[in-house]
């Protein structure tokens, strides 16, 4: 309906919380309706990139190091892992893989003791799972822009272990890993779209290991500058004339408003953060930014309610 009413030339799926599988299915239909460019991989490419099990197999076949993992096709396989000692002394994650994993995206932290295993799940040939060891080390998440199977923009964020906050950083090792992955792994068609990778830099081996993938835009995307819009779609000529010159910066740190609010948390700084960043569109919502509508419903609205509560609380104590 949107295509018929508005005749868009470019479609960019941006929500990593919604399975990219459905965007991939819609892609050929949108092309028939006249959309010139759909910035999303095809269904077969999504079946690999949006499934950590498939990504790990691709890595193994290309001699790219992977964390220890096991594929399960029945519940007995999981019990055997407990009995063999595989689960001992490590954090292990049970992740849905295959077709149901791409759509359901189910994930569970497994208990160290099998007697504490209480959740009911189906493990079968039709619904396989993998047990992935989250090896100790420093964790990262990326948002990578892939065009014609080449990494043309990327932002990497370190995940703080205590707070789980994302801290942007330049990481040449991750940049190299991403470039080599898309050079070595062959797909049926060229890949176009945003892909998020999760990594751990293993304390034991020093290897960079991938722990997860998602097709779509994640929170690390917020660290892109306006350059991001231009790597996806070439700007019109009059825009280029007004903004001539090389585009040298591909990422930025969060604005001073956000930094100050994080360093000096208070009701006043929180109110400033909500008012400036979200309402005045300083960082999150800009005209060139294809941030998903869910950011409003799942991020802005809850924060506005907290902000309202803080105002009421502050007024009562003055």
Secondary structure, 3 states (H helix, E strand, C coil): CHHHHHCCCEECCCECCCCHHHHHHHHHHHHHCCCCEECCCCHHHHHHHCCHHHHHHHHHHCCCCCCCEEEECCHHHHHHHHHHCCCCCCEEEEEECHHHHHHHCCEEECCCCHHHCCCCCCCCCCCCEEEEEECCEEEEEEEEEEECCEEEEEEEEEECCCCCCEEEECCHHHHHHHHHHHHHCCCCCCCCEEEEEEEEEECCCCCEEEEEEEECECHHHHHCCCHHHHHHCCCCHHHHHHCCCCCCCCCCCCCHHHHHHHHCCCHHHHHHHHHHHHHCCCCCCCCCCCCCCHHHHHHHHHHHHHHHHHHHHHHHCC
